[in-house]
């Protein structure tokens, strides 16, 4: 089992920045990939950023050049730095872990990010 706990969500003005963090515990050593999902209101959850323990990263186009995922393998934490936020980024953001970037099996409870216009 893997437990994931997010922190750092909140309200920010459009154009602002926010940093999310995720602390992992449990059998995290088997989880090569950690990532961030988000679910906007009335929309499906999407994986938008992921990073492997070896440093490979993937981003969806809508966040590329604005968001940065980082990972501390020794501390079992993954962070997300978000710049130039827009109201379209409003969502519940969840940390996730899995054996590969194509297969995530654990999620945290999520943290709300709201961007005011």
N, C-alpha and C positions, 0 to 999 in steps of 0.2 A: 504494500500500500504506500501511496505517496500523498502527503498533505501539502496543499499550496495555500498561502495566505497573502492576499494583495493588500497594498496600502498606497495612499497618495492621491486618490481621486478627489474630486471636488468641483467647484465652480471657477471658471476662468473666462476672461473676456476674449472675444475674437482677436486673433493675432498674438495671443499670449502663449505661454509655455507651461508645461506641467510634467512632472516626473512620477511615474508609477514604479513601485517595487513589488517583488514577489519573493517570499521566503519559502523554500521547500524543505521538507523533512520526510523521513521514512526511507523507503528503498529507492532513493533518487539516483543512486549510482548506476542503475540500469537504464536510466532515461537519457538517451543521447541528445534529444531535442527538447528545447523549452521554447515556448512561444506565447504570443498574446492573441486572443480572440476578442472580438467586440460584437455587441448586438445593439444596433440602434433601435429606437422605438418602432414597433410594428414591422421589423425587418428580421431577416435570418442572421444567425451568428456567422461571422466570417473570421477566418484566420488571416491576419494581416502582417504579422511579423514573427519570424522564428530564427532561432540560432542553435547550432549544434555545439557540442562540447569542444569540437575542433575549430570553431570559429566561423563556419559557413553560415551565411545569413540569407534570408529571403524576405522580401517585402512586396506587398501589393502596390500597384502603381499609384494609388490614391494617397499613400503615405510616404512613398519613397522621397528622399531629400528633405522630409520634414520630421520623420520619426527615426529614432536610433535605438536598437535593442542591444543591450550589453548583458554580459553574464559573468558571474564569478563562480567558477567551478569548485573552488576550495570552500566557499561559503554557501554553496547551493542557493544562490540568489540570481534572479534575473530582473533587469530593470528596463524601463522604457522611457526615453526622453522624447517629449513631443513638443515641437515648435510650430509656430504659425497655425495655431488651432483655429478651426472654423466651426460654425454651428453644425455643419454636417458631420463633425467628429463626435457629436454627442452620442453616448452609448454607455452600456455597461461593459467594462473591460475586465476580461478574465485571463489569468495566467494559466498556462497549460504545460504538461510534460508528456513525453512519449518516447518510444524507441527510435523514431525517425521523424523527419519533417512531414512525412506523408501519413503519419499514424500517431495521433495524440490520444491518450487514454485517461488522463487525469486533468481535472479543472479545479480552480479555486472558486470561491463563492462569488467573486466579482466585486468591482468597485465602480461607482457611478462617476462619469465625467460629463459635465455640462458646460457648454460653451455659449456664452451670451453674445448677441450681436450688437 
